[in-house]
Amino acid sequence: MIRIAVLSDPHLHDVRFGSTAAEAPFVRSLSDSLHSTRIFNESEPALRAALDAIAAEKIGLCIIAGDLTDDGQPANWQAAAALLTDYSRRHGIRFFATPGNHDQWAMTGKPLVKNVVDPDGNVEARAGHGAPPRKGARLCPGMRMVGYDEVPAYAARFGYHPQPSDLHWETPFGTTPELEYRKAHFASPQGGGAFVSDLSYLVEPIEGLWLLSIDANVYLPDGSGGHVDCSKEGWNATVRHKPYLLGWMRDVARRARAGNKRLVAFSHYPVADIFHGCTPELETLPGSRAGARRMPAPDVAAAIAATGLPLHLSGHWHVDATAAVGGLVNVSVPSTVAYPAGWKCLEISAEGTHVLERAVHDAPGFDAWFARYAAEADRTGRESSSLAVADYWEFLDRHFETVVLERRLTEDWPARMRAMVKTMRLPDIAGLLSLPQTALPDIALSDIFVDWYRLREAGGGAAAGLSTERRALYAGLAQSAAGMTFPGGSDAAILAVFLRTLGLILAGDDGKRAALGRLREVSVPC
């Protein structure tokens, strides 16, 4: 049996930022954390907790499906490389990375601006050379995201370059690891074009196992020496602008079948709709921006499935979900720094592939900076209830609630939904939609709204922490709203879409079980 750990989106942030000073100078602010899709300063304890669990299970291979670092600063890359190297040395774990959108930017990188908080709760910005002006920001030369050309210096041994023990290693361009030989030409919309690096690779670390890392990032030349980042489009941009990857993937899958190799592919972005059609429903609502970061379009997913890949692992969305298209199963791996924190364990044998879920419930030392957060909250008048927690999982859950109500509500839904979430309760919804009100509990719409996202992030599964009764209630509401039509943009229309998409998410849990069952029943490669 082959066992592989799969991590994604650890977003490692070095609070010392490479400093040897006793006091950590780069603790990110509480305000930034509560408006981000992830937490920052707790990333190292969380990653260590996951790596300790992997080591305890004596798993020797570990995939990291992108965003190893938080925004690719040199200090964060150095800390990440040192940490993984330490676990390789002490526990014999071999790591294989793929580029995320937070690990590097284009070929030469870009400056950043980040807020940090001191022990007294004072928040101050740190800005890299050339960053957009921000009042009161202090210059910090290391506050920049590295470019492609710098990544191998930190991560060559994490799959990007061949290692002496590898049985096979290649890229879409050949077997030479240097980046000058790993480039494709991209046309610029403004005319002309440029060569852009690609960090994809195929490696056989042990006999019979092929790991295919696909660089799905797309940076288009802008015609003036810079680049345009298409990462929000995910694989839609990859298929459109990097068609050579599909040909290579098809050839790799063919050779894997011919050579009886177990093939596991991974990239940062999902190759199938892990949200099971929710986004198109939300896009029917005027004012919704849910489609700004798109799932793969059906034709894109079909084109990827046609390559013959049997299994693909993805991250980016910090979601625990599984979807299938054709013969291809996409397993979306959760982050270690966002709800629901966890990782995956693949067990590959002649009988098939089992995907086992592993949660990160605690991370010793995660509360090291709570005193600074409390001081910041006192200075700003910010609510600090998220600090009164028993463990790391509860801390993430509190963070998640805040992000859903203060960010997702604004990003994904029309303004009318924001107004309703503040005031409405379940009986009000039932009255507006003419639903049966018999024995309906008096639940605030804000609670149902947070549960909608809990279920989505946990793939509709038990990790959402909802009772059987609550799930049954939601399933009944979704069924009642099926087929309802109301004037576009009305409160009733918004609520009907909300309930229908809740049903899609719950149904996605059934799809997850079916997809994983297919992997278990069919050996890899198929």
N, C-alpha and C positions, 0 to 999 in steps of 0.2 A: 504493500500500500504506500502511496505517495501522499504526504500531508503538507499542505501549504497554508501559511497564515496570510491573510489579506487585510491590510490597513489602508485607510484612505483619509486624506485631509487632516493630518495631525497639526498642520499650521504652526509649526514650532516657532515660538518667539523667545528669544534670549533676553531676559529681563536685565542682564548685565551688559548686553550688547558688546560682548567681547572684552569688557573691562575686568580688571582684577581687583577693583575697589571693593571694600567690604559692603558698601551700600549700593544696592541695585539702582542704577540711574534711569532705566528705561522700562519702568512699570507703566503699562498702558492704562489710561483713565477708565473709571467705572462707566462714565457716560458713553465713551466709545464702545465699550463692551456691550452695553445694553441696547445699542443701536446697530450692532453687527450680527451677521449670521453665525458668529462663532465667538468664543471667549479667547483671550490672548495670553494672559500671564499664567494661567493654569495649564497651558499646553504641554510644558515639559513634564510635570507630574502625571498628567494623563497619558502621555506617550510612554513614559517609564512604566506605568501600571500595565498598559497593554503589552509592552515588550517583556515585562516580568512574567505575565501570564503565558505568553508564547514560549518563553524559555522554560517555564515550569512544565509545559506540555511537551517539551523536547522537540519542538518543530524547528527544522533546520533551514527552511526556505520561507521567505517573507516578501510578498509583493506590496508595494506602496503605490496606490493608484492616483498619484498626483497631489500637489499642494503639501509637500513635505515641509516646506517653510511657510512662514507668514510674510508674504510680500517680498521674498527673495533678497533681503538685505544680506550683504556679505557676512555680517556677524551671525545672522540666523542660519545661513548656510554652513558656516564654520561649526556652530553648535550642533546642528543636525548631523553633519558628517562625523563629528567627534562622538556623538551619542551612539549612532549606528555602528561605528567602528568598534566602540567599546563592547557592545553586545555581540558583535561578530567574534571579537577576541575571547570574551569570557564564556560565551554560550554556543559558538559555532554557527550562528545564524547568518545566512547569506541573504542580502537584500537586493531587490530589483525594483527600480523606480521608473516612473513615467512622468513626463512634464505636465504639471498643472498650470492653470492660468495665474496662480500666485507665486510660482517659483522663479519666473524670469519674464522679461518683456522684450520681445523682438530681438534684434541682434546686439544692440549696444546698451540696453537697459533704459531706465528713466528715473528722475528724482521723485522723492516721496515727501509727504508731510504727515507726521503722526503726533498725537497728544500723549504726554506722559504726566504722571502725578507723583509729587514728592511726599515724604512722610507726613507733612502738615496738611495735605489735601490740596495743595496748589497745583493747578493744571497749566502746562506750558507746551507749546508746539515745538517740534524739532523738524527742521526742513533741510533737505539735501540741496546741493548746488543746482540752480536752475529751476527749483520748484516754484509753483505759483506763489506770489506774495501772500503772506498771512500775518496780520498784525501781531506783534509780540513774539513771533517765531524766532528760535535760536538756530543758527546755522549748525548743521551736523553732517559732515561730508559722507559718513557711512549710511545716511538715510536715503538709500537708493535701491532700486530693484536691479539685479544683475541682468545682463543679456545672455543670449544663447552661448556666445563664445566663452563665457566665464563658467558655465555650469560644469563642464568636465573636470575642471580643477578641483571641485568639491565632490563630485559624484561619479567620477569615472568608474570606480569599483562597484557601484550599485547598478550594474548592468549596462551602462552606457559605453563602456569599453570591455573587450574580452579579457577574461582572467585565465591564468595558466591552467586551471582545472576544467575549464569549459570544454565540452566535447564538440560544440559547434557554436558559431556566432556570426551574424551577418546583419546588414542593413538593407534598405530598399535599393541602395546604390552599390553594394558589393561587400567586401569583407575588411575594408580599411576603416579604422575607428576615428581618425582625425576629422574634425568638422569641415575642413576645406574640401573633403571628398564626400560630404553628406549634405548636399544642397540641391534644391530644385529651383528652376527659373519661374518667377511669377510675373505676369504682366501687370502694369500699373494702369488704373482707369484713366490717369492723366497722360498716358503714353509712355512708351519705353517699358522698363521693368528692372528686376534685380534678382539675384540669387539669394535664397533664404534657407537657413539651416533647418535640418530635420533630425530629431534625436531618436527616431524609431529604431528598434533592434529586435532580432530573434536570437535566443540563446538556448542551448541545451546544457543545463548545469549538471544534470545527472542522466544516466542512460534512460532513454525512452521518453523524457519529458521536454517539451518545447514550450517556452514562455515567449509570447509575442507582445512586445510593448509597442504601442502605436502612438506616435506623437500627433494628436488630433488638434493641436493649436494651429491657428492660421493668422499670420501676420503679413498683410499685403503691402508691397511698396507703395508709397503715396506719391511718387514721382519727384520728390524733392529731397530724397535721402533718408526720409523717415518711414514709418510704417503705420498701418491701420490695424487695430486689434479686432478680430472677428470672433473672439472666444464666446461671446454671448449667444452666437448662433449654434455652438456645439458642432455636432457631426453634419449638420446641414451645410455649414461652411467647409468642413473637411472634404466632403464628397464633391462639392462644387469646385473647390480650388486645388485639391490635392488628389486628383483621380489616379495618379500613379500608385497611391497606397492601396486602392482596391485591387489593382492587378497583382501587386505583391502579396496581399492578404490571400487572394485566390490561389496563387502559386504555393504559398506556404501551407494552406489547408490541403491542397492536392498532395504535396510531398509528405505531409504528416500522415495522411491516410495510407499512402503507398509504403511509407516506412514504419507504419504501426507506432507512431509517436502520439503521446498524449499531449494535446494542444490546448493551452490556456492563453487566451488573448486578454489584454487589458489596455485601457486608455483612461483619460480623465473624465470623458463625457459619455453618457449612456447612448447606446446604439438603438434603443427601443424606447417607447413612451412608458416610462415608469409611473406616470400619473394617470394612465388608463383613460385618456380622453378628457380629462378635466379642463385642460387649458383651452381647447376649442370652445367648450361650453362657456367658460368665463369670458372669452373674447367676444361673445355675442352681446355682452353688456356694454353700453356706452360708457366710456371713461375708464374701463378696465385696462391695466397695463400688464396683465398676466402673461401675455405672449411675448414680452420683451426678451425673455430668456427661454428660447423654444426647445421643446422636445424634438427629436428627429421626425421629419415629415414622413408619411407612410412610404413614399417612393424611395426616400433616403434609407429608411430602415430595411426595406426590401432589397435594395442594392447591396447593403452590407451583408444581409443574410445570404444573398446569392453567392457570396465568396466561399461559402462552405464552412465558416467558423462555427464550432459547436457551442462555445462558451465565451462570454465576454464579461469582464469585471470593470465596473466604473465607479467614480466618486462624484465630486463637484457639488452635488445637490445636498450632501450630508443626510441622505435618506436611506433607510433600510427597505428596499423594495426589489421585486423581481418581475421581469416582463419577458415575453417571448415573441419572436416574429419568425415565421417559417421554422427552420430547424435550429435557429440561434436563440440561446437563452442569455439574457443580460441580468447579471446580479449587481445591484447597486449597493455599495458598501457604505455604512454610516461613518461619520467622523468620530474622532475621539474628543473633540472640543465643541460638540453641539448635541442637543437632544435628537435621537436617542443614542448616546455614546456606545460604540462597540466596534467589533471587527468580525471577520469571518474566518472559518477554518474549512479548507477544502480537503476532502478525503477521496482520493482517486484510486480505484481498484478495477479489476476485471469486471466487477458487477455494475460499475457506473461511478458517478460522482455524487458525493454527499456534500451539501453546503450546510455547515453547522454555525449557529449564531453564538457569538460571545459578547456579553455586555461588559461595559466598564462602569461598575457601580461606585467604586471609590478610587481615589487617587491621592495617596498620602502626601501632604504638603500643599494641597490645592488651595487652602485658605491662608496661605502665607502673607497675602497682600490685603486681607480684609480690613486691617486697621487703616490702611491708606484709603481704601474705598469708603470706609465710614467717615474719615476726615473730609474726604471730597464731598460726600453727601451732606455733611453738616455745613460746609461752606456754600454749597449750591442750593440747599433746600430740597435735594433729591430724595425720594423715597428709597430707603435702604433695606426693605424687608427681605430682599433676595439674599442678604448676608446671614439671616437667621435660619440656617439649614443644618441638617444632621450629617449629610454626606455629599459627595461630589454629584451624584445623580440628582438629588433634590436641588442643588445649586443650578444645574443645567436646566431642570424643569422650570425653576423660577425665571431664569434668563429667557427661556423659550417663551413663556407667557408674555413677558415684556416685549420681546421682538415681534410676536404675532400681533399684539394689540397696538403697538406703536409704529411698526414698520410694514408688516405684511398687509394689514388692513388698508393702509394707504397705497401700497404698491400694487396690490392685486385687484382691488375692488373699487366700484364707483363711490363717489362721495356720499350718496344716499345710504349705502351700506354702513358707512362709518357712523352716520347719524342713528341708524336703527340699532347698531350694536350697543350704543351707549344707553338706550332706553327700553328696548323691547324685551319681552319674555315669551316663552313658548306659547302660552295661551293667546297672546297677541298675534303671533305668527299664524296659529291655527285659524283664528278669526279672519285674518286678512286673506288667507288662501282657501277658506271654507273647508277646512279639514275637520274630521271628527274630533271633538274635544273631550270625549269620555276618558276620565282617569288620566289626563295628561298632567305630568308633574309641572310645577311652577319653576322652570329653569330659565335663567337669564340667557339671552341670545349671545352675550359675550362669552359665557361658558361653553355653549355649543360651538361657537366660532373657534375657540381655542382647541376644542376637541376635534374639529374638522382638520386642523393642521397637525394635531397629535397623531391622528389616524393616518394622514398623508405621509408624515415623516417616518412613521413606523410601518409603512406599507400596509396599513389596515390591520396589522397583526396585534398580538397580545401585548407587545412592548408599549403600546399606547396607554396601557394601564387602565382601560375602561372596563367596567363591569359587564357581564353578559346581559344584564337588564338594560344598561345604557346603549349597548350596541344594538340590541333588538329594537329599542325605541327609535334609534336613528334609521335603522333599516326600514321600519314601518313608515316613518315620515318620508323617506326617499321614495318609497313605493307609491305613497299617496300623491306625491308631487310629479310623478312620471306622467308625461303627456300634457301637463298644464301649459297653457299659453296665455300670456297677458301682454298688454302694450309695452313695447320695448322701453326700458329705463324706469318703469314704474317700480314701486316698492315690492309689489307682488311678483313681478317678473324677476327681480333680483333674488328674492327669497326662494322662488321656485328653482332657479338655477343653483342656488346654494344647497338646497336639499337634494337635487338631482346629482350634483357632483359629490355630495356626501355618499350617496348610493354607489357611485362609480368607484370611490375609494374603498368602500367596504367590499364591493365585488372584486376589487383588485387583489384582496387577500386570498380569494379563491383561485385567482389566476396565478398568484405566487406559488401556492401549493401545487398547482398543476404543472407549472414550469419546472419546479424543483423535482417533482415526481418524474418528469421526463428525463432529467439528468440522472436520476437514480436508476432508472430502468434501462437506459441506453449507455453502453460503454463509451468512453471518450478516447479517441475520435470515433464518430459514429459511422 
